[in-house]
Amino acid sequence: MKTINVGLIGFGTVGSGLAEVLLSQQERLLQRSGLTVRLARVADIMISELPARFADTELTNDAEGMINDPDIDIIVELIGGIQPAKTFVMDAIAAGKHVVTANKALLSQEGKEIFAAAAAKGVEVGFEASVGGGIPVIKSLKEGLVANKILSIMGIMNGTANYILTRMTDEGIAFADVLKDAQELGFAEADPTYDIEGIDTAHKLAILMTMAYGMNITHDEIATEGISQIEPMDIEFAREFGCRIKLLAISRNHDDNVEARVHPTMVPESHLLSSINGAYNAIHFTGDTVGNVLLYGPGAGKLPTGSAVAADVVDIARDIAAGSVGRVPSLSYLPGEIRDIAITPMEKLSCPWYFRISAKDEPGVLAAIAGILSRHGISIESVIQKGRQQSGPVSIVISTHTAQESSVLAALTEIDALEVVSLPTVKIRMLDETASFED
């Protein structure tokens, strides 16, 4: 019976989750793989001892020494961030070690170099836990959907943002108050910027696009907007339009260019994604042969994410035992097949829109706004105007038919310059799965 020795860098939430999974599921993993997968060593500079149940695991503060130990077969990096994580990963690859990581920021920014180094060295990189927490989305895209041209990717990929929007929707609570509660409950970090501003979601979308289309892309190339400007009144108006607001990652494949965007979106209540609530994630693929596939589950958490990391460890352990390392390319496409594909300019995209305009309650205001929209080729579908509750501007809420982004931006620049308009117009895209791209 072969033993596979694992070295873990980082014993935080996910690292301790992996340790729990490998310990509690040891017998089951043996039954399914015929291997003993052993957590041999943990490198962490923040702890002085491991829990007593991990008595067979050595604790060290020397990550490099562990990387260079010939008895260690797989290095798992779970410290997050770019550095020193990248150094540890690259050093492990150089030492001929297989690597597993949950580090979406690292892979979305430095993945091209990391995967190239791994291919050259003949080692594997597992990263199931980098997208979707405990959902097996990477394996599904890499293996289960291998016979498909991926036509689109769409999903809710950040549990913190989804938790906040869910509570705003269900309880009518303001963004700042929900965020504070989420931080106290441990659903949000002390600095929640990556989650609420869509950056974490962009990291994940970049990884999925690389695999789905066989393309080079970093998260910096993805148009990204967050949810911090969403107000309870926008939630309520969305409800009147039969929608719920979700932070969506969206990509559509136009062959010679692909969409890449993350932003708040009004999703019709009839759509499956509108019902994904709390800290859960859901990722929707459309393939040319399979059609529509929706993967749903916990997007974070100690044990769900630890489960995903363990799946990579066991996959690599099986390949080592079978002498079949590299059987499945890490990014689904062979390294030589990954190429540059143009990103569709946002200003060329078209979809229906929601506008909330703060204006004086005077005759002719709506006519002036409608005239500007008309001049820019934007057709109004419906208008809601609430009477003011006290002195001050009223909200004029407009939903439009499909309109091109460049036209919308030009029209809103004119509208916001009107003397009767007191605040910048709030604009939210509305989901339209038939939305077009115009040359």
N, C-alpha and C positions, 0 to 999 in steps of 0.2 A: 504494500500500500504506500503510495507516494505522498509525501508531505510537502505542501507549498507554504513557504514562509513569507509572511507579509510584514512590511515595515510601514508604520503609520506616522506621518508628520502632522501633528495637531490633534489634541484630545479635547476639543471643544464640543459644542452641541452635536455636530454631525460625526466627528471623530469618535466620541463616546457612544453614539448611536451605532456606528459600524462595529465597534468592539462588542456591544451588547448582542447585535445580530449574529456575529460570527461565533460568539460563545453559546448563545441560547439555541442556535440552529445547527450546531456542529454535527449532530447525528444525522439530521435531515440532509445536510450538504454532503455528508459521506454517502448516504444512500443514493443521492442523485448524481454524484460525480465520481464516486469511487476514490475520492481524495480527502486527505486531512488538510483543511485550510486553516493555518495556525497564525494568529496574530503574535508574531515573535517579539516585536519590539515597537515601542512608542517613543517618538522624539517630541518633547514639548518643554519649553523653557518656563512655562507659567505654572506648572504643578510640581509638587515635591514627591507625590506618591500616587499610585494607581489604586482604585478600590480593591479590596481584599480578594474579590472573586476573580481578579485578573492576576493571580499569583504567578502564573506560568508565563506572563508577559514582562519583558524587561523594559524599564523606563530609563531613558537617556536624554540628555540635553544636546547631544552631538548628532544632528541630522546628517551631516556630511559623512561621519563615520558609519552610520547605518546605511547610507546610500552605497558606500564602497565596500560593504561587507559581502563577500561572495556567497554567504549562506542565505541572504535575503533575495527572494525571487521577484517580488512585486513591491513597488513603492506607492503608497497612497498619500497624496497631498491634499490636506483639508484645512489649510490655514487661511485660504482666501487672499484676495488682493493680487497685485502684480509682483511685487518684490517683498520678501525673498522667494516667493512661491515659484516664480519663473526660473530662478537660479537652481532651486532644488529639482525642479522637473527636468531642466536641461542637463543637469549633472547626472541625474538618474539615467536618462536616456544615453548619455555618453558612456556611462558605466555598464551599459547593456541591460538595464533593468526595465521591465514593463512598468507602466505608470497608470494609475487611476486617479482622477481628480473630479471634484464637484465645482471647480472654479470657473464659472461662466465668464467673469470679467477677464480672466487671464486668457481663456480660449478665444473669446470674441475679439480680443485686441492682438494677441501674440500667437494665435493658433497656427497661422501659416508657417511660421518658423518652427514651432513645436512639432507639428505633424510631419513636416519635411525632415526634421532631424530623426524622428522616430522611424520613418520609412527607410531612411538611409542606413540606420543602425539595425533594422530588422526587429524592432520591438513594437509592442502594441500600446495604445493609449485608450483607456476606457473613460467615458465621461457621461454615463447615463444620468447621474444625479445633477448635472449642470442645468438641465431643463426639466421642469415639471415635477421636481421632488420625487415622490414615489411612483409617478406614472411612467411606464416603460415606453416613453415617446422616442428616445434615441434608437432603441432596438427595433421598434416598429418601423421607423423611417429607414433604418439601415438594412433591415432584413425582410420584415413583413411586407413592405411596400416596394421592394427592389424591382419588381416588374412593372412599375408605374412611372410615367412622366407625371411629376407633381405639378398640378395646375394652380394650386393656391394653398396658402397656409394662413390660418386665422385662429386667434386664441386669446384666452385670458391666462396670462403667464406670471402674474405677480399676486400672491395671496394677500399681502398687506393692502395694496390698492383695492383689491376686490372686497376685502373685509370692510374697508372704510366706505366704499360706495354702497355696499349692501346695507350698512347701518344707516347711512344718510337716507337711503331710499325707504327702508322699512320703519325708521323711527323719526325721520325729519330732523335729525341732528346736524348742526353745522360741521363743516370739514374740520376746523381746528379742534372742536370738542371731541370728535370721534378719534382724531389722531392722538390726542392726549390719552384717551382711554386705551387705544391700541398699544401705545408705548408702555402704559402701566401694566397691561396684561401680557406684554412680551410679544405681541404680534408685530410691532414696529420697532425699529432700531432707535437709539437716542438721536442719531442723525438719519432721518428717513429719506433723504434726498433721492437716493438711487431708486427707491420704491415708488414714491409718490410722483416723481418727475419722469417716470417711464424709462429711466436709464437701465435698470435691471431687466426690464422687458426687452429692451433693444439688444442687450447682450445675448439673451436667449434666442431672439429672432435671428440674429446674425449666425448663430450656430446652426439653427434649423435650415436657414437658406443655403448655407455652405453645403449641407448634406443633401438637401432636396434638389438643388439645381446644379451642384458640382461647380460652385463659383467661389471666387475670392471676395470676401466682404468683411468689414469690421463694423462694430456698432456705431462708429462715428459717421458712417455713410447712411445711417437710417434716420429719416426725419422723425423727431421725437417730441411729443408734448405730454405733460403730466396732468394730474387731476386737481392740483391745489387751487385752481380758479373756479372749480365747480361749486355752485351754491345750492342750498336747499330749493330755491325757487326754480332752478334749472331741472332739478329732479322732478319737481311737481309738474312743470310744463311738459317734460318728457312723458310723464304718466298720461297727460291729456292727449298726447299724440300716440298713445299705445306703445310706449317704449320704456326701456330702462337704460341708464347710462353705464357703460362698461369701459374700462381701459383695455383696448384691443391692440394686439399685434396683427398686422395685415400685410400679406405679400401675395401678389398675383404674377403669374408667369406669362409674359408676352413673347417668349422665345428670344428675341434679340434685346430685350430689356425686361427688368422685373421691378415691381413695386416693392418698397421697403419702408414701412411707416408704423409708428406707434402713437396712438392718440385716443382721447376720450371719444366714444362713439355712442350714438343713440341706437340701440338694438331693439327691433320689434319684439314685443312680448311673445310672438308666435315662434321666434327663433330659439333653438336649443340653448345658445350661449346666454340668452337673457335670464335663464333660470339657474345659472351657475353662481352660487352665493357664498358668502363667508370667505374663508381663507383657501377655498378650493380653486384648482386650475382646470382648464379644459382646452384642448388643442384640436383643431379641426383641419384635416387634410382633404383635398380633393385630388384624386388620381385619375388618369385617363382610362384605366381599366377597372379599378375597384369602385370608383365613384366617391362618395362621401364617407369619411371615417372620423369619429369623434372619440377622443381619449380623455377620460375624466378621473380626477382623484386628488389626493392631498398634494398641494404644491410645495410643501415644506414640512419641517418637523423632524425631530431627532430620529425616530425609528423609521418613518417612511423614506427619508433621504438616506439613512444608513442602509436600508434594504436595497436601494438603487445602487449604492456604492458596492455592496456585497455582490450584487448580480454581476458587475463588471469584474470583480476579483475572481469569482467562480468561472466566468467565461474565459478569462485569461489563463486561469489554472488548468482548465480542461484543454486549452490549446497547447499549453506547455507539455502536459502529460501525453497528448496525442501527437506531439511533434508537428503541429499544424499552425504554428504562430503566423499571423498575417493572412489566414484563410479568408477573413472578411475585412476589407479595407476599413480603417478607422472612420473615414468620412463617407463611406458607402461607395464613392467613386474612387477608381484607381488614382494614385497621386498625379500621374501624367495627364489625366482627363479633367482636372480641375482648372478652370480658366476664368478670365475676367469677363463679366457680363455687365452691361450698362444698367445703372439704376434709373428708373423712370423719374423724371423731374416732377416734383409735387405739383407745380403750377399747371401741369398738363392733365392732371387727374380730374375726373368729374364724379360727383355724387350729389344726393339731396343734402340740404343744409338746414340747420336751426340757427336762427339769429335772435338774440335778446337785446333790444335797443332801448336805452334809457333816454327818454325825451320829455320835453315839456308837454303838458296836456293843453295843446292849442289847436285851433282849426287849421287844416292844411298840412299838418305834420306827416300824417300817413301818406297823403298824396305825394308829398315831396320825396319821401323814402321810396315809395313804389315807382316813381318816375326814374330815380337813379338806378334802381334794380333793373327796370325795363331797358334803359339805355345800354346796360351792360349785358343784355340778353339773359337775365335771370328771371324766371317765371315763378310767381308766388303760388303756392298750393293752398295755404291757409294762414289766417291771422288771428291772434288772440291779443286783446287789449284789456287789461285789468284796470278798473278805476283806482285812482290813488287813494290810499288809506289816510294820508296826511299830506301836508304841503311837501312838494318835491316832485321829481320826475315820475313818470309812469313807465311801466315796461310794455313795450310793443314786441310781441313775439311772433316771428314769421317762420314758417317752414316753406321750403322751396322745392320745386322740381329739380331734376339733375342739372347741376351747373358746374362749369369748369372753375378750378381753384383760382386761376389767374384773374378771371372775371370777378369772382367773389372778393378777392383782396382789393381790387381796384374800386369796386362799388362801395365796400365798407370804408375805405379811405375817404371817399366823398361823403358818405353818410356821417361818419364821425366828425367831419369838419363842419357840419351844419351847426349853426348857432343854437338851435333848439335841442341838440344832443349833448347830454351832460357827461357821459362816461363812454369809454371804449366799448364797442359792441362785443358781446359774448357770442362766439360762433362755435358750433359743435357739428361735426359731420354726422350724417345719418347713414346707417348701414344699408347698402344696396348691392346685393351680390351680382347684379347685372351692370354695375357701374363701369364706365368705359375709360379708355385711355385714348387721347386724341393726338395725332402727329401734328 
